[in-house]
Amino acid sequence: MNSRLKILLEAAMGAAGGLIAWAVMEPIGFLTSDDGQVIATWRDWLAIVLFGGILGACVGAGIGAVEGLATGSRLRFRRALGTGAGIGFIGGVVGLYFGQITYQTMLSLAPQSSSGLLSPFAFLLNVFARSVGWAFVGLFVGLAQGVPTASMRKMKHGAIGGFVGGFIGGFLFETTGQILPVGGAFSRFLAMMLTGGFVGFFVGLVQDLLKHAWVIVLRGRNEGREYVLDKPESILGRDELADVGVFGDPAVAHRHAVIKAVGGRYAIEDLGASPVGTLVNNQRVSRQPLVNGDLIQLGATKIEFHEKLGAAPVRARDVARPARGRGPAVADNTCAFCGQIKDPRTGACACAPVAPSPAAFTPAAQAAGGAGMAPAAGVPGYTPESAPGTPARGGPRLVGVEGPMAGQVVSLSAPEVSIGREAGRDVVLAGDATVSRRHAVLRAANGGYVLADEGSANGTYVNGARVQSQLLRPGDRVRVGQSEFLFEA
């Protein structure tokens, strides 16, 4: 999700947390008694700390849920939810405890009028004291958002935002009952909901305003998702705990690359865990300084790097680099994975698997490959039967040119070749979540092959256009999920 949506969701979920806390505590008279302003007994203090703890836990859990949801990882979601609730509870207890001490101290110093009512000055002192107490609740709730990722910067920014939001909430809590002619129940309802909303809003807003660098997924499973780089080292990969999650792409390693912040600048390093490597602006790199607008590619996933304007110079855009969008990441004569220029005769590149000798192909091996597709180096279960770009001996075929199937060859020797994610299909794309279980089928017809979509969720494309059924011609490009094939005949 983008930053604006995240701020709005955190405000909404913070308000929802305040509403839940009110619904839980309001029926319990022990927690919501309006008897007096001075807390004297241990029972009174217990009510105060439980009130603050429940409020902090509910608001913290709501905001933490959004923080976890923004990562796209279920494990991170559960951690953020639990941490938000746990530290929010502690913050609520500590915040209201010290807030009540401050409140009572100021109350004892505040002069009262002859009628027994607080003077205007005393009223302002009370409002300030209550606001400070609730500000500490918000501070701990905001602090909790950086704990699951051990990000000190996120903790600091969250604490600032939470303190501001909590202060506003405390102000509203103390003044609502004085301004509106309503009872304590409604004022608590309004104040607790608004407090949660303001804490969530300012936690998200401060984090967004003070961020230095971030990345946006342009293409892949988490397309459009934004990740703030708020740690000295941010891991990119398929690991559930990666700071930038690149899920659903089997070509990406669990810990594929790392973006390091050193001296106010950022650089990306490939961790050497995947044969496809790491590309920056279509060039394979082992380590590369990053500037605003750089395009990072891990497997078939494209990620754009951003940093605050003025923090670093912007690299001039390479004329060979494509415009932002869904088009191919590289020129046709350049490998999308290793960045090397392909051989003009064979189409092979530095990372292309070497074609086995004809003697290596036995009828049994062909049968095991399924629909003429044999095992390939670098991708478990497949091997190209010849190098991409060579004449199609023995009939038409599909040559993988981009994505997880790059460098692989599918011979169309059967009357019907099925494509999908489920086992039993002739071409199984099990690691691609954007492919349907029964995605498409190729059928021999009129001396050629007709490609037909089988009601897939994300569609089947020929030369960039979504199709239901189309006769393929030599040179057509077929896209299924993250894999793109060249049809040769």
C-alpha positions as CSV (number, residue, x, y, z in Angstrom):
1,M,0.0,0.0,0.0
2,N,1.1,3.6,-0.6
3,S,1.9,6.0,2.2
4,R,-1.3,8.0,2.1
5,L,-3.5,4.9,2.3
6,K,-1.4,3.6,5.2
7,I,-1.8,6.9,7.1
8,L,-5.6,6.7,6.6
9,L,-5.8,3.1,7.6
10,E,-3.7,3.6,10.7
11,A,-6.1,6.5,11.7
12,A,-9.1,4.3,11.1
13,M,-7.7,1.3,12.9
14,G,-6.6,3.4,15.8
15,A,-10.1,4.8,16.1
16,A,-11.5,1.3,15.9
17,G,-9.1,0.2,18.7
18,G,-10.4,3.1,20.9
19,L,-14.0,2.1,20.1
20,I,-13.3,-1.5,21.1
21,A,-11.6,-0.4,24.3
22,W,-14.7,1.7,25.2
23,A,-17.1,-1.2,24.4
24,V,-15.0,-3.5,26.7
25,M,-14.7,-1.1,29.6
26,E,-17.9,0.9,29.7
27,P,-20.0,-1.9,31.2
28,I,-17.5,-2.3,34.0
29,G,-18.3,0.4,36.6
30,F,-15.1,-0.4,38.4
31,L,-13.1,1.0,35.4
32,T,-15.3,4.0,34.5
33,S,-16.3,5.5,37.8
34,D,-16.6,9.3,37.7
35,D,-16.4,9.6,41.5
36,G,-14.0,12.4,42.2
37,Q,-10.8,13.5,40.6
38,V,-8.4,12.4,43.4
39,I,-7.3,8.7,43.4
40,A,-6.6,7.6,46.9
41,T,-7.0,3.8,47.3
42,W,-5.2,0.9,45.7
43,R,-8.4,0.0,44.0
44,D,-8.6,3.4,42.4
45,W,-5.1,3.1,41.1
46,L,-5.8,-0.4,39.8
47,A,-8.7,0.9,37.8
48,I,-6.6,3.7,36.3
49,V,-3.8,1.4,35.1
50,L,-6.2,-1.2,33.8
51,F,-8.1,1.6,31.9
52,G,-4.9,2.8,30.4
53,G,-3.6,-0.7,29.6
54,I,-6.7,-1.8,27.8
55,L,-6.9,1.4,25.8
56,G,-3.2,1.2,24.9
57,A,-3.5,-2.5,23.9
58,C,-6.5,-2.0,21.7
59,V,-5.2,1.1,19.9
60,G,-1.7,-0.5,19.6
61,A,-3.1,-3.7,18.1
62,G,-5.1,-1.7,15.5
63,I,-2.1,0.4,14.4
64,G,0.2,-2.7,14.5
65,A,-2.2,-4.6,12.2
66,V,-1.8,-1.9,9.5
67,E,2.0,-1.9,9.9
68,G,2.1,-5.7,9.5
69,L,-0.4,-5.6,6.6
70,A,1.8,-3.1,4.8
71,T,4.7,-5.7,4.7
72,G,2.7,-8.3,2.8
73,S,4.0,-11.0,5.2
74,R,1.7,-13.0,7.4
75,L,4.5,-13.6,10.0
76,R,5.3,-9.9,10.2
77,F,1.6,-9.2,10.5
78,R,1.2,-11.5,13.5
79,R,4.3,-10.0,15.1
80,A,3.2,-6.4,14.6
81,L,-0.2,-7.2,15.9
82,G,1.1,-8.9,19.1
83,T,3.8,-6.3,19.7
84,G,1.5,-3.4,19.2
85,A,-1.0,-4.9,21.8
86,G,1.7,-5.8,24.3
87,I,3.7,-2.6,24.3
88,G,0.6,-0.6,24.0
89,F,-0.7,-2.2,27.2
90,I,2.5,-1.3,29.0
91,G,2.4,2.2,27.6
92,G,-1.2,2.7,28.7
93,V,-0.3,1.5,32.2
94,V,2.8,3.7,32.5
95,G,1.2,6.7,30.8
96,L,-1.9,6.9,32.8
97,Y,-0.1,6.1,36.1
98,F,2.3,9.0,35.7
99,G,-0.3,11.1,34.1
100,Q,-2.6,10.7,37.1
101,I,0.2,11.7,39.5
102,T,0.8,14.8,37.4
103,Y,-2.9,15.5,37.2
104,Q,-3.4,15.2,41.0
105,T,-0.3,17.3,41.7
106,M,-1.6,20.1,39.5
107,L,-5.1,19.8,40.9
108,S,-3.8,20.3,44.4
109,L,-2.0,23.5,43.3
110,A,-4.9,24.8,41.3
111,P,-7.0,27.5,43.2
112,Q,-10.8,27.0,43.3
113,S,-13.5,29.6,43.1
114,S,-15.8,30.4,46.0
115,S,-18.4,28.1,44.5
116,G,-16.1,25.2,44.7
117,L,-15.6,25.1,40.9
118,L,-12.1,25.2,39.3
119,S,-10.9,28.6,38.2
120,P,-10.1,29.0,34.5
121,F,-6.4,28.7,35.3
122,A,-7.0,25.5,37.3
123,F,-9.1,24.1,34.4
124,L,-6.2,24.7,32.0
125,L,-3.8,23.0,34.4
126,N,-6.1,20.0,34.5
127,V,-6.4,19.8,30.7
128,F,-2.6,20.0,30.4
129,A,-2.1,17.3,33.0
130,R,-4.6,14.9,31.3
131,S,-3.1,15.6,27.9
132,V,0.4,14.7,29.1
133,G,-0.8,11.5,30.6
134,W,-2.5,10.4,27.5
135,A,0.5,11.6,25.4
136,F,2.6,8.9,27.2
137,V,0.0,6.3,26.2
138,G,0.4,7.4,22.5
139,L,4.2,7.5,22.8
140,F,4.4,3.9,23.8
141,V,1.9,2.8,21.2
142,G,3.9,4.6,18.5
143,L,7.2,3.2,19.9
144,A,5.8,-0.3,19.5
145,Q,5.6,0.0,15.8
146,G,9.3,-0.2,15.3
147,V,10.0,-3.1,17.7
148,P,9.2,-6.0,15.4
149,T,11.8,-4.8,12.8
150,A,14.3,-3.6,15.4
151,S,14.3,-0.2,13.7
152,M,15.4,2.6,16.0
153,R,14.4,5.2,13.5
154,K,10.9,3.8,13.2
155,M,10.6,3.7,17.0
156,K,11.6,7.3,17.3
157,H,9.3,8.5,14.6
158,G,6.4,6.4,15.9
159,A,7.0,7.7,19.4
160,I,6.9,11.4,18.2
161,G,3.7,10.8,16.3
162,G,2.1,8.9,19.1
163,F,3.0,11.5,21.7
164,V,1.4,14.3,19.6
165,G,-1.7,12.2,18.9
166,G,-2.1,11.1,22.5
167,F,-1.7,14.7,23.7
168,I,-4.6,15.8,21.4
169,G,-6.7,12.8,22.6
170,G,-6.1,13.7,26.3
171,F,-7.1,17.3,25.6
172,L,-10.3,16.1,24.0
173,F,-11.0,13.7,26.8
174,E,-10.8,16.4,29.4
175,T,-12.6,19.1,27.5
176,T,-15.4,17.1,25.9
177,G,-17.4,16.7,29.1
178,Q,-17.0,20.4,29.8
179,I,-18.1,21.6,26.4
180,L,-20.8,19.2,25.5
181,P,-23.9,18.7,27.7
182,V,-23.5,14.9,27.8
183,G,-22.8,12.3,30.4
184,G,-19.5,10.6,31.1
185,A,-20.2,7.6,28.9
186,F,-20.6,9.6,25.7
187,S,-17.6,11.8,26.5
188,R,-15.5,8.7,27.1
189,F,-16.8,7.1,23.8
190,L,-15.9,10.2,21.8
191,A,-12.6,10.9,23.5
192,M,-11.3,7.3,23.3
193,M,-12.2,6.9,19.7
194,L,-10.7,10.2,18.7
195,T,-7.6,9.5,20.8
196,G,-7.0,6.2,18.9
197,G,-7.6,7.9,15.6
198,F,-5.2,10.8,16.3
199,V,-2.5,8.5,17.6
200,G,-2.8,6.3,14.5
201,F,-2.9,9.4,12.2
202,F,0.2,11.1,13.6
203,V,2.2,7.8,13.9
204,G,1.7,7.3,10.2
205,L,2.1,11.0,9.3
206,V,5.4,11.6,11.2
207,Q,6.9,8.4,9.8
208,D,6.0,9.5,6.3
209,L,7.3,13.1,6.7
210,L,10.6,12.0,8.2
211,K,11.4,9.1,6.0
212,H,14.7,9.4,4.1
213,A,14.5,6.6,1.5
214,W,11.9,4.0,0.3
215,V,11.2,1.6,-2.5
216,I,8.1,0.9,-4.5
217,V,7.3,-2.5,-6.2
218,L,6.5,-1.7,-9.8
219,R,6.0,-5.2,-11.0
220,G,5.5,-8.5,-9.1
221,R,3.2,-10.0,-6.5
222,N,3.3,-6.9,-4.2
223,E,2.9,-4.4,-7.0
224,G,2.3,-0.9,-5.8
225,R,3.5,-1.7,-2.2
226,E,5.8,0.8,-0.6
227,Y,8.6,-0.1,1.9
228,V,10.4,2.5,3.9
229,L,14.1,1.9,4.4
230,D,14.4,2.8,8.1
231,K,17.2,0.5,9.1
232,P,21.0,0.6,8.5
233,E,20.6,-2.6,6.4
234,S,17.3,-3.7,4.7
235,I,17.1,-7.2,3.3
236,L,15.3,-7.9,0.0
237,G,14.1,-11.4,-0.7
238,R,11.5,-14.1,-0.3
239,D,12.1,-14.6,3.5
240,E,8.9,-13.8,5.5
241,L,11.1,-11.6,7.7
242,A,12.7,-9.7,4.8
243,D,12.4,-5.9,5.1
244,V,11.3,-5.8,1.5
245,G,9.3,-8.9,0.7
246,V,9.7,-10.3,-2.8
247,F,7.2,-13.1,-2.7
248,G,5.9,-15.5,-5.4
249,D,9.0,-15.4,-7.6
250,P,11.0,-18.6,-7.4
251,A,14.0,-17.0,-9.1
252,V,14.5,-14.7,-6.0
253,A,16.4,-16.1,-3.0
254,H,15.2,-15.9,0.6
255,R,17.9,-13.3,1.3
256,H,18.7,-12.0,-2.2
257,A,20.1,-8.6,-1.7
258,V,20.6,-5.9,0.9
259,I,20.3,-2.1,0.8
260,K,22.8,-0.4,3.2
261,A,22.6,3.1,4.5
262,V,26.1,4.6,5.0
263,G,26.9,8.2,5.6
264,G,23.5,9.4,4.3
265,R,23.8,7.5,1.1
266,Y,22.4,4.1,0.0
267,A,23.9,1.2,-1.9
268,I,22.6,-2.2,-2.9
269,E,24.6,-5.4,-2.6
270,D,23.8,-8.8,-4.1
271,L,24.2,-11.6,-1.6
272,G,25.1,-14.2,-4.2
273,A,22.3,-16.5,-3.2
274,S,20.6,-16.7,-6.6
275,P,22.0,-17.4,-10.1
276,V,19.9,-14.6,-11.6
277,G,21.7,-11.9,-9.5
278,T,20.7,-8.3,-9.0
279,L,20.1,-5.7,-11.7
280,V,20.2,-2.0,-11.4
281,N,19.0,-0.1,-14.4
282,N,19.4,-3.3,-16.5
283,Q,23.0,-3.9,-15.5
284,R,24.0,-6.8,-13.3
285,V,25.8,-5.6,-10.2
286,S,27.5,-7.0,-7.1
287,R,27.5,-3.6,-5.3
288,Q,26.0,-0.4,-6.6
289,P,25.4,3.0,-5.1
290,L,21.7,4.0,-5.4
291,V,20.2,7.4,-6.3
292,N,16.6,8.6,-6.6
293,G,14.8,6.8,-9.5
294,D,17.1,3.8,-9.9
295,L,15.3,0.6,-11.0
296,I,16.2,-2.6,-9.2
297,Q,15.3,-6.0,-10.6
298,L,15.3,-9.3,-8.7
299,G,14.1,-12.1,-11.0
300,A,10.9,-10.9,-12.6
301,T,10.2,-8.3,-9.8
302,K,11.0,-4.6,-10.5
303,I,11.5,-2.2,-7.6
304,E,12.1,1.6,-7.9
305,F,14.3,3.3,-5.3
306,H,13.4,6.7,-4.0
307,E,15.0,9.1,-1.5
308,K,14.1,12.7,-0.4
309,L,15.0,15.2,-3.0
310,G,18.2,17.0,-2.2
311,A,19.6,14.1,-0.2
312,A,21.5,12.9,-3.2
313,P,21.9,13.7,-6.9
314,V,19.5,12.0,-9.4
315,R,21.3,9.7,-11.9
316,A,20.5,10.6,-15.5
317,R,18.1,8.0,-16.9
318,D,19.7,5.6,-19.3
319,V,18.1,5.9,-22.8
320,A,17.9,2.1,-22.9
321,R,15.9,2.0,-19.7
322,P,12.2,1.5,-20.3
323,A,9.6,3.9,-18.9
324,R,7.9,2.9,-15.8
325,G,5.2,0.4,-16.6
326,R,4.5,-3.3,-17.4
327,G,6.7,-3.5,-20.5
328,P,9.8,-5.6,-20.8
329,A,12.6,-4.6,-18.4
330,V,15.3,-4.8,-21.0
331,A,15.9,-4.7,-24.7
332,D,15.3,-7.8,-26.7
333,N,19.0,-8.5,-27.2
334,T,19.8,-8.2,-23.5
335,C,19.2,-10.9,-20.9
336,A,16.8,-9.8,-18.2
337,F,18.7,-11.6,-15.5
338,C,22.5,-11.3,-16.1
339,G,22.4,-8.1,-18.1
340,Q,24.7,-9.5,-20.8
341,I,24.1,-9.0,-24.5
342,K,22.8,-12.2,-26.0
343,D,24.6,-14.0,-28.8
344,P,23.0,-12.7,-32.1
345,R,23.1,-16.2,-33.6
346,T,22.0,-18.4,-30.7
347,G,20.3,-16.0,-28.4
348,A,22.4,-17.4,-25.5
349,C,24.0,-15.3,-22.7
350,A,26.3,-15.7,-19.8
351,C,23.6,-17.3,-17.6
352,A,22.0,-19.5,-20.3
353,P,22.3,-23.2,-19.6
354,V,24.4,-25.1,-22.1
355,A,22.3,-27.3,-24.5
356,P,22.8,-31.0,-24.0
357,S,24.0,-33.1,-26.8
358,P,21.4,-34.9,-29.0
359,A,22.5,-38.2,-27.5
360,A,21.4,-37.1,-24.1
361,F,17.8,-37.1,-25.2
362,T,16.1,-40.4,-24.9
363,P,12.4,-41.2,-25.4
364,A,12.2,-41.8,-21.6
365,A,13.7,-38.5,-20.9
366,Q,11.2,-36.8,-23.2
367,A,8.3,-38.5,-21.6
368,A,9.5,-37.5,-18.1
369,G,9.7,-33.9,-19.2
370,G,6.0,-33.6,-20.1
371,A,4.9,-32.2,-23.4
372,G,8.4,-32.2,-24.7
373,M,9.8,-30.1,-21.8
374,A,13.0,-31.4,-20.4
375,P,14.8,-30.5,-17.0
376,A,16.9,-27.2,-17.0
377,A,19.9,-25.9,-15.1
378,G,19.1,-23.3,-12.4
379,V,15.4,-24.1,-12.2
380,P,14.4,-27.4,-10.6
381,G,12.7,-29.8,-12.9
382,Y,13.5,-28.3,-16.3
383,T,16.3,-28.3,-18.9
384,P,16.1,-26.6,-22.3
385,E,16.3,-29.0,-25.2
386,S,18.3,-26.5,-27.2
387,A,19.4,-22.9,-26.8
388,P,16.8,-20.2,-27.3
389,G,16.9,-18.6,-30.7
390,T,18.0,-21.6,-32.7
391,P,15.7,-22.9,-35.5
392,A,12.8,-24.9,-34.3
393,R,13.8,-28.4,-35.4
394,G,11.1,-30.9,-35.0
395,G,8.1,-28.6,-34.8
396,P,6.9,-25.4,-33.1
397,R,7.9,-24.5,-29.6
398,L,7.7,-21.9,-26.9
399,V,11.0,-20.3,-25.7
400,G,11.1,-18.6,-22.3
401,V,12.5,-15.1,-22.6
402,E,11.5,-13.5,-19.3
403,G,10.6,-14.5,-15.8
404,P,11.0,-17.8,-14.0
405,M,10.8,-19.7,-17.3
406,A,13.6,-17.7,-19.0
407,G,16.0,-19.9,-20.9
408,Q,13.6,-22.9,-21.0
409,V,12.0,-24.5,-24.1
410,V,8.7,-26.2,-24.4
411,S,8.3,-28.3,-27.5
412,L,4.7,-28.3,-28.9
413,S,4.8,-31.9,-30.2
414,A,1.4,-33.0,-28.7
415,P,-2.0,-32.1,-30.1
416,E,-2.8,-30.3,-26.9
417,V,-0.5,-28.7,-24.3
418,S,-2.0,-27.4,-21.1
419,I,-0.5,-24.6,-18.9
420,G,-1.3,-23.9,-15.2
421,R,-0.3,-24.1,-11.6
422,E,-1.7,-27.4,-10.6
423,A,0.1,-30.7,-10.9
424,G,-0.8,-32.7,-14.0
425,R,-0.6,-29.8,-16.4
426,D,1.9,-30.2,-19.2
427,V,3.6,-27.0,-18.3
428,V,3.5,-26.6,-14.5
429,L,4.2,-23.1,-13.1
430,A,3.7,-24.0,-9.5
431,G,5.9,-21.2,-8.1
432,D,4.0,-18.4,-9.7
433,A,1.0,-17.2,-7.6
434,T,-0.3,-15.0,-10.5
435,V,-0.9,-18.2,-12.6
436,S,-4.3,-19.9,-12.2
437,R,-4.5,-23.7,-11.6
438,R,-5.9,-24.2,-15.1
439,H,-4.7,-21.2,-16.9
440,A,-4.4,-21.8,-20.7
441,V,-4.1,-24.5,-23.3
442,L,-2.4,-24.7,-26.7
443,R,-4.3,-26.8,-29.4
444,A,-3.0,-27.9,-32.8
445,A,-5.3,-26.5,-35.5
446,N,-5.0,-25.7,-39.2
447,G,-1.3,-26.5,-39.3
448,G,-0.5,-24.3,-36.3
449,Y,-1.4,-23.8,-32.7
450,V,-4.2,-21.9,-31.1
451,L,-3.7,-20.4,-27.6
452,A,-6.9,-20.4,-25.5
453,D,-7.4,-18.9,-22.1
454,E,-9.2,-21.2,-19.6
455,G,-10.9,-18.6,-17.5
456,S,-7.7,-17.6,-15.7
457,A,-7.9,-14.8,-13.0
458,N,-5.1,-12.7,-14.5
459,G,-5.5,-13.4,-18.1
460,T,-3.4,-14.7,-21.0
461,Y,-1.5,-12.2,-23.2
462,V,-0.2,-12.3,-26.8
463,N,2.1,-9.3,-27.8
464,G,0.8,-7.4,-24.8
465,A,-2.9,-7.8,-25.5
466,R,-5.2,-9.9,-23.4
467,V,-6.8,-12.7,-25.5
468,Q,-9.4,-15.4,-25.1
469,S,-8.3,-17.4,-28.2
470,Q,-5.8,-16.6,-30.8
471,L,-3.9,-18.4,-33.6
472,L,-0.1,-18.0,-32.9
473,R,2.3,-16.8,-35.5
474,P,6.1,-17.1,-35.4
475,G,7.5,-14.3,-33.3
476,D,4.5,-13.8,-31.1
477,R,5.2,-13.2,-27.5
478,V,3.0,-15.1,-25.0
479,R,2.7,-14.1,-21.4
480,V,1.3,-16.3,-18.6
481,G,1.7,-14.8,-15.2
482,Q,5.3,-13.7,-14.7
483,S,6.7,-15.8,-17.6
484,E,6.9,-14.6,-21.2
485,F,7.5,-17.0,-24.1
486,L,8.5,-16.5,-27.7
487,F,6.6,-18.7,-30.2
488,E,8.8,-20.3,-32.9
489,A,7.7,-22.5,-35.7
